[in-house]
Amino acid sequence: MRLNTKIQNVLFELICSLYILLFVYAAISKLLDFENFRVQLGQSPLLSAFAGWISWGVPIVELFICLLLIFPKWRIFGLFSALSLMTMFTAYIFILLNYSSFVPCSCGGILEKLGWTEHLIFNLFFVLLAVLGLLLGTHQNNSFMGRMKPSFYFLTILFSLLFSVGAVVVLFVSSEEIMHHENPFIRRYPHHPIALTHTADLKFNSYYFAGYANDRVYLGNYTDPLHVLSMDTTLQHRQILKIAFDRTDIPFRMAKVLVRAPYFYLMDGTVPTIFRGDITDWKVRKELKGCPNFTLAEPIDSITIAFRSNSSKNGAHVLGFFSSGRPSKIHCAPQLLQKQIDGIFDTDGMLQYSKELNRIVYVYFYRNQFIVADKNATLDYRGNTIDTVAHAKIKIAYLKGKTERKMAAPPLTVNAHTAICNNLLFVHSKVPGRYENNTLWKQASIIDVYDLKKNAYVMSFPVYKIDNKELQSLFVTSTHLYALIGTQLVIYELNAILQNEIKSVEREKT
């Protein structure tokens, strides 16, 4: 019996020593590479919202547990603390592998070499060691815990396990709610949501995305508005399409082509004029007469156009809708755009239309806000991008007796480019978030993704520069993301994580 007690004491000492070794190594590794550790926590789908205090709290708690395990009087308390912390780590990995929207990189010194499943097994082993140590600890008579009744002692171990799992579940649910709806400017970068498939050199940088139909993307050219370049997803089958238009009396200055199957639209808001044709033969067949001057336009249906124009009173931007008919109708909605400084530069932005949601979306350039409204100009909601620039940071200079105005200093651009596919809004952001790698921002353009149906942030991903040229425009379908970078047309395939987000709205409609 005496030998048995010695063996138990040796095992108890060994378990305490293993935990001391593990936690000292883990804590020191985190503190020596603290910024990287905090960035990794910031990318965690479970702990993103709490990365600030957890990044400091975990190594401090690990070192504190080591102190408890060093002194014999406090070793039982130390083992209970170690059991709770290791159970939290284990529950974290289990939720990550089974319930998380994506799995981030591993972290933590030598454990970084382990995959998440191996990491889970490693943690379970140490949980069992802690339970064994606590059972052996009943023979440590110098401890208050060691003098507990066996039934209460076992209940305390069980409570520690359940409490630790529950705490991680609460953190997970809270973090998901905060990250999607109250994001504290922390981006999530899942592994490879897009994959590069093809590139093509267009030779010129005057191309823009006109639209997509029949598995082909259409590119317009500002310098040659009557020709449209059509390409498939492999970039192998190209066509140059000529729009049949015999009018010579139209003083085009900023003509643009938009493709919205089964139609194409030839428009110029400075004339103003809008023509419509069929993409089967590329012949202009109809003029949508009575349209107002506009600076941006998006076709809603065959006769309805959402547009942005300037108010006759003060020149401020205003959104509206034009319907061609007998008579034509123009409905302006001045309440949609909100003035902060001058009503022109501060409300500048990008207009998009989601056919699947039947909603227009307007994203401001210089502030963290976008507008979602229906075709009757009824506001659904004002959403926010995850950055913190709520007020446009621009300076306006007034010239010629305040009859002209221009930017007095380079503005802070918040949202540079946008695209819409079904329920998802893709925003090219220009503002780095918290816990982000500066090197990544030098190498790539960052795209933030939002779910318009849920008014929620979804994820972010980089689109890497080519020849040090960054993203100039993007277009997204349910399977691919198209990007114009310099003179290059680049095609990325959307991986499952993004395709599932897009197709969720399609499943709801069937």
C-alpha positions in Angstrom: 0.0 0.0 0.0 2.9 2.3 0.8 4.4 1.6 -2.6 1.1 2.3 -4.3 0.9 5.7 -2.5 4.4 6.5 -3.8 3.4 5.6 -7.3 0.3 7.8 -7.0 2.4 10.7 -5.7 4.9 10.3 -8.6 2.1 10.2 -11.2 0.6 13.3 -9.6 3.9 15.1 -9.6 4.5 14.0 -13.3 1.1 15.3 -14.4 1.7 18.7 -12.7 5.1 18.9 -14.3 3.7 18.1 -17.7 1.1 20.9 -17.4 3.7 23.3 -16.2 5.9 22.5 -19.1 3.0 22.8 -21.6 1.6 26.1 -20.3 5.0 27.8 -19.8 5.9 26.9 -23.4 2.5 27.9 -24.8 2.4 31.2 -22.9 6.0 32.2 -23.7 5.4 31.3 -27.4 2.3 33.5 -27.5 4.0 36.5 -25.8 7.1 36.3 -28.0 5.0 36.4 -31.1 2.1 38.4 -29.6 1.1 40.4 -32.7 0.8 37.2 -34.8 -1.1 35.5 -32.0 -3.6 38.4 -31.8 -4.0 38.5 -35.6 -4.8 34.7 -35.6 -7.4 35.2 -32.8 -8.8 38.0 -34.8 -9.4 35.6 -37.7 -11.0 33.0 -35.5 -14.7 32.3 -36.3 -15.3 31.8 -32.6 -13.3 34.4 -30.8 -12.9 37.3 -33.3 -15.0 39.8 -31.3 -13.0 39.1 -28.1 -9.5 38.8 -29.6 -8.3 41.9 -27.8 -8.7 40.7 -24.2 -8.3 37.0 -24.9 -4.9 37.5 -26.6 -3.7 38.9 -23.2 -5.8 36.8 -21.0 -4.9 33.3 -22.2 -1.0 33.6 -21.7 -1.6 35.3 -18.3 -3.9 32.6 -17.1 -1.6 29.9 -18.4 1.3 31.4 -16.4 -0.9 31.8 -13.3 -1.9 28.2 -13.5 1.8 27.3 -13.6 2.4 29.2 -10.4 -0.5 27.3 -8.7 1.0 24.0 -9.8 4.4 24.8 -8.5 3.3 25.2 -4.8 2.0 22.0 -3.2 -0.6 23.8 -1.2 -2.3 25.1 -4.4 -1.8 22.2 -6.8 -5.3 20.9 -6.7 -6.7 24.4 -7.4 -4.1 24.6 -10.2 -5.3 21.2 -11.7 -8.9 22.3 -11.6 -7.9 25.5 -13.4 -5.8 23.5 -15.9 -8.8 21.1 -16.5 -11.1 24.1 -17.1 -8.8 25.8 -19.5 -7.9 22.7 -21.4 -11.5 21.7 -21.7 -12.2 25.2 -23.1 -9.5 24.7 -25.7 -10.9 21.2 -26.6 -14.5 22.5 -26.9 -13.2 25.4 -29.0 -11.6 23.0 -31.5 -14.6 20.7 -31.5 -17.0 23.6 -32.4 -14.5 24.9 -34.9 -14.4 21.6 -36.7 -18.1 20.9 -36.6 -20.1 24.1 -36.5 -17.9 26.9 -37.7 -18.4 28.5 -41.2 -14.6 28.0 -41.8 -11.5 26.7 -40.1 -8.6 29.2 -39.5 -4.9 28.5 -39.2 -3.6 26.8 -36.1 -1.5 28.7 -33.7 0.7 28.1 -30.7 4.4 27.2 -31.2 5.1 23.6 -31.9 1.4 22.8 -31.9 1.1 24.9 -35.0 2.6 21.9 -36.8 -0.4 19.8 -35.8 -3.6 19.7 -37.8 -6.8 20.6 -36.0 -7.9 17.0 -35.5 -4.5 16.1 -34.1 -4.7 19.2 -31.9 -8.1 18.0 -30.6 -6.6 14.5 -29.7 -3.7 16.2 -28.0 -6.0 18.4 -25.9 -8.3 15.4 -25.0 -5.2 13.6 -23.7 -4.3 16.5 -21.4 -8.0 16.7 -20.3 -7.8 13.1 -19.2 -4.4 13.7 -17.5 -6.0 16.6 -15.5 -8.9 14.3 -14.5 -6.5 11.6 -13.5 -4.4 14.1 -11.6 -7.4 15.3 -9.7 -8.4 11.8 -8.8 -4.9 11.2 -7.5 -5.0 14.5 -5.7 -7.5 13.1 -3.2 -4.5 11.7 -1.4 -2.9 15.1 -1.1 -3.9 15.7 2.5 -2.3 19.2 2.7 -5.1 20.5 0.4 -8.5 21.6 1.3 -9.8 20.1 -1.9 -8.1 16.8 -0.9 -10.3 16.6 2.2 -13.6 16.9 0.3 -16.1 14.0 0.4 -15.6 11.8 -2.7 -19.1 12.5 -4.1 -18.7 16.3 -3.9 -15.2 16.1 -5.3 -16.5 14.2 -8.4 -19.4 16.7 -8.8 -16.8 19.5 -8.7 -14.9 17.9 -11.6 -18.1 17.4 -13.6 -19.1 21.0 -13.0 -15.7 22.2 -14.1 -16.1 20.3 -17.4 -19.7 21.4 -18.0 -18.9 25.0 -17.1 -15.9 25.2 -19.4 -17.9 23.8 -22.4 -20.8 26.1 -21.7 -18.5 29.2 -21.5 -17.0 28.4 -25.0 -20.5 27.9 -26.4 -21.6 31.3 -25.0 -18.5 32.9 -26.5 -19.2 31.3 -29.9 -22.8 32.4 -30.0 -22.0 35.9 -28.8 -19.0 36.3 -31.2 -21.1 35.2 -34.2 -23.8 37.8 -33.4 -21.3 40.5 -32.9 -19.2 39.7 -36.0 -22.2 39.5 -38.3 -24.3 42.4 -37.0 -22.1 44.6 -34.7 -18.7 44.0 -36.3 -15.9 45.9 -34.4 -13.9 46.3 -37.6 -12.4 42.8 -37.5 -12.2 40.9 -40.8 -12.5 37.2 -41.3 -10.4 35.6 -44.0 -11.5 32.0 -44.7 -9.0 29.7 -46.5 -9.1 30.2 -50.2 -12.7 31.3 -50.9 -11.7 32.0 -54.5 -9.2 30.2 -56.7 -7.4 31.7 -59.7 -8.3 29.9 -62.9 -7.5 32.1 -66.0 -6.0 35.4 -67.0 -6.0 37.3 -70.3 -4.2 40.5 -71.3 -6.7 42.8 -72.9 -3.9 45.2 -74.0 -5.9 48.3 -73.0 -7.2 49.6 -69.6 -10.3 51.2 -71.1 -12.5 48.1 -70.6 -15.4 47.8 -68.1 -17.8 45.1 -67.1 -21.0 45.4 -69.1 -22.8 42.3 -67.9 -23.2 38.6 -68.0 -25.5 36.2 -69.9 -25.5 32.7 -71.3 -22.3 31.8 -69.4 -20.4 34.6 -71.0 -19.1 37.9 -69.6 -19.4 41.0 -71.7 -16.9 43.9 -71.6 -17.6 47.4 -72.9 -14.9 49.8 -74.0 -15.1 53.5 -73.1 -13.1 54.4 -76.2 -15.1 52.3 -78.6 -18.7 52.2 -77.2 -20.3 50.3 -80.1 -18.1 47.2 -79.8 -18.5 44.7 -77.0 -16.0 42.0 -76.1 -17.6 38.6 -75.1 -15.6 35.8 -73.4 -16.4 32.5 -71.8 -15.2 31.4 -68.4 -12.0 29.8 -69.9 -11.2 32.9 -71.9 -10.7 30.6 -74.9 -13.7 31.7 -77.0 -13.7 35.4 -77.7 -16.1 37.4 -79.8 -16.1 41.0 -80.7 -19.7 42.1 -81.1 -20.7 45.2 -83.0 -23.9 47.0 -82.0 -26.0 47.9 -85.0 -26.8 51.6 -84.6 -27.4 53.8 -87.5 -28.3 57.1 -85.8 -25.8 59.9 -86.4 -27.7 62.7 -84.7 -26.9 61.6 -81.1 -24.1 63.7 -79.6 -22.6 60.9 -77.5 -20.0 62.0 -74.9 -20.0 59.3 -72.3 -21.7 56.4 -73.9 -21.8 53.1 -72.0 -23.2 49.6 -72.7 -25.0 47.4 -70.1 -26.0 43.8 -70.7 -29.0 42.6 -68.8 -30.3 39.4 -70.5 -32.2 39.3 -72.8 -31.4 43.0 -73.5 -28.5 45.3 -73.9 -28.7 49.0 -73.2 -26.7 51.8 -74.9 -26.9 54.9 -72.7 -25.4 58.3 -72.2 -26.7 60.4 -69.3 -25.2 63.7 -70.7 -27.4 63.7 -73.8 -29.5 62.2 -72.2 -30.6 59.0 -74.0 -31.2 55.3 -73.5 -31.5 52.7 -76.3 -32.4 49.1 -76.0 -31.7 46.1 -78.1 -31.6 42.3 -78.0 -28.4 40.4 -77.4 -29.4 37.7 -80.0 -28.6 40.1 -82.9 -27.1 43.2 -81.1 -29.4 45.6 -83.0 -30.8 48.7 -81.4 -34.6 48.4 -81.6 -36.1 50.9 -79.2 -35.3 54.2 -77.6 -36.6 54.7 -74.0 -37.8 58.3 -74.5 -38.2 60.9 -71.9 -35.3 59.9 -69.6 -33.6 62.6 -67.4 -30.0 63.5 -67.3 -28.1 61.0 -65.1 -24.6 60.2 -63.9 -25.3 56.5 -63.0 -28.0 54.1 -64.3 -29.0 50.5 -63.7 -31.8 48.7 -65.7 -34.5 47.2 -63.5 -36.6 45.7 -66.3 -37.2 46.3 -70.0 -38.7 49.8 -69.5 -37.5 50.8 -66.0 -34.2 52.4 -65.1 -32.8 53.3 -61.7 -30.6 56.4 -61.9 -28.6 58.9 -60.1 -28.9 62.5 -61.1 -28.3 66.0 -59.7 -31.0 68.1 -58.2 -31.9 71.3 -60.1 -32.0 73.3 -56.8 -28.5 72.8 -55.4 -26.8 70.2 -57.7 -26.9 67.6 -54.9 -27.1 63.9 -55.9 -30.5 62.3 -56.0 -31.6 58.7 -56.7 -34.7 58.1 -58.8 -36.5 55.8 -61.2 -37.5 56.3 -64.8 -40.1 54.3 -66.7 -40.5 54.6 -70.4 -44.1 54.6 -71.7 -47.0 56.8 -72.8 -46.3 59.0 -70.9 -42.9 58.3 -69.4 -42.6 58.6 -65.7 -39.7 60.0 -63.5 -39.8 59.5 -59.8 -37.0 61.1 -57.7 -36.3 60.0 -54.1 -34.3 62.8 -52.4 -34.8 61.2 -49.1 -32.6 58.2 -49.9 -29.2 60.0 -50.1 -28.2 61.8 -47.0 -26.1 65.0 -47.2 -23.2 65.4 -44.8 -21.1 68.2 -46.3 -22.1 69.4 -49.8 -24.6 66.8 -51.1 -22.4 66.0 -54.1 -18.9 64.7 -53.2 -20.0 63.4 -49.8 -22.9 61.4 -51.4 -20.9 60.1 -54.3 -21.0 56.3 -54.7 -21.9 53.3 -56.7 -25.3 52.1 -57.9 -26.1 48.4 -58.2 -29.2 46.3 -58.8 -30.0 42.7 -57.6 -32.5 41.1 -59.8 -33.0 38.2 -57.4 -33.8 40.5 -54.5 -35.5 43.1 -56.7 -33.6 45.8 -54.9 -31.3 48.7 -55.7 -28.2 49.1 -53.6 -26.2 52.3 -53.4 -22.7 52.2 -51.7 -21.0 55.5 -50.7 -17.4 56.0 -51.6 -16.4 58.1 -48.6 -18.4 56.6 -45.6 -19.3 53.3 -44.2 -22.9 53.1 -45.4 -25.0 51.6 -48.1 -28.7 51.9 -49.0 -31.1 49.1 -49.9 -34.4 50.2 -51.5 -37.1 48.8 -53.7 -38.1 50.0 -57.2 -40.8 52.3 -55.6 -38.0 54.2 -53.9 -39.1 52.8 -50.5 -36.1 52.4 -48.2 -35.5 48.9 -46.8 -32.6 49.8 -44.6 -29.4 51.7 -44.3 -26.6 49.2 -43.8 -23.0 49.8 -42.7 -19.8 48.4 -43.9 -17.6 47.2 -41.1 -15.1 50.1 -41.1 -15.6 53.0 -38.7 -15.6 56.0 -41.1 -19.2 57.1 -40.5 -18.6 60.7 -41.7 -17.0 61.5 -45.1 -13.4 62.8 -44.7 -13.3 65.2 -47.6 -12.5 68.9 -48.0 -14.4 71.0 -50.6 -13.1 74.1 -52.4 -15.6 76.5 -53.9 -14.6 78.4 -57.0 -16.0 81.2 -59.2 -18.3 82.7 -56.6 -19.3 79.3 -55.3 -20.6 78.2 -58.7 -18.0 75.5 -59.0 -16.6 73.1 -56.5 -13.8 70.6 -56.3 -11.9 68.4 -53.9 -9.4 70.6 -51.9 -7.4 67.5 -50.7 -7.3 63.8 -51.6 -10.3 62.2 -49.9 -10.3 59.1 -47.8 -11.9 56.5 -50.0 -13.7 53.9 -47.9 -15.4 51.7 -50.6 -13.7 51.8 -54.0 -15.7 49.2 -56.1 -18.7 47.0 -55.7 -20.5 44.0 -57.3 -23.7 42.2 -56.5 -24.7 38.6 -57.0 -28.0 37.4 -55.7 -28.0 38.2 -52.0 -24.3 39.1 -51.6 -22.7 42.5 -51.9 -19.0 42.5 -52.7 -17.2 45.7 -51.6 -13.6 46.6 -52.4 -12.5 48.3 -49.2 -9.6 50.7 -48.9 -9.5 50.8 -45.0 -7.4 48.2 -43.0 -9.2 46.7 -40.0 -8.0 45.6 -36.6 -5.4 42.8 -36.2 -4.6 42.8 -39.9 -1.4 42.1 -41.7 0.1 45.2 -43.4 2.0 43.0 -45.9 -1.3 41.7 -47.2 -2.6 45.2 -47.9 0.5 46.0 -49.9 0.1 42.8 -52.0 -3.7 42.7 -52.6 -7.0 44.5 -52.8 -9.4 43.4 -50.0 -12.9 42.4 -50.8 -15.6 42.4 -48.0 -18.7 40.4 -48.5 -22.1 41.3 -47.0 -25.4 39.4 -47.0 -28.1 41.9 -48.0 -31.0 39.7 -46.9 -29.6 39.4 -43.3 -27.9 42.8 -43.3 -24.8 41.0 -42.1 -21.1 40.9 -42.7 -20.0 37.5 -44.1 -16.3 37.3 -44.8 -13.3 39.0 -46.6 -10.7 37.8 -49.0 -7.8 39.2 -51.0 -7.5 39.8 -54.8 -3.8 40.0 -55.4 -2.1 42.6 -57.5 -0.6 41.9 -60.9 2.5 43.8 -61.8 1.9 46.0 -58.8 -1.5 47.0 -60.3 -4.5 46.7 -58.0 -8.1 45.9 -58.7 -9.9 48.4 -61.0 -13.3 46.7 -61.3 -15.0 43.4 -60.3 -18.0 41.4 -61.4 -19.5 38.4 -59.7 -21.6 35.5 -60.9 -22.9 32.5 -58.9 -19.7 30.5 -59.9 -17.0 33.0 -60.7 -15.5 36.4 -59.8 -14.1 38.5 -62.7 -11.6 41.2 -62.0 -9.9 43.9 -64.1 -6.4 44.5 -62.9 -4.4 46.9 -65.1 -4.9 45.5 -68.6 -5.5 42.0 -67.3 -8.9 40.2 -67.1 -8.6 37.7 -64.3 -11.1 34.9 -63.5 -11.4 33.3 -60.1 -13.7 30.3 -59.3 -15.8 30.7 -56.2 -15.2 27.9 -53.8 -17.9 26.1 -51.8 -17.9 28.6 -48.9 -19.0 31.5 -51.2 -21.1 29.4 -53.5 -23.2 28.2 -50.6 -23.8 31.7 -49.4 -25.0 32.7 -52.8 -27.1 29.6 -53.5 -28.8 29.8 -50.1 -31.2 32.5 -51.4 -31.8 30.4 -54.6 -32.9 27.4 -52.4 -35.2 29.7 -50.4 -37.0 30.7 -53.6 -37.6 27.1 -54.9 
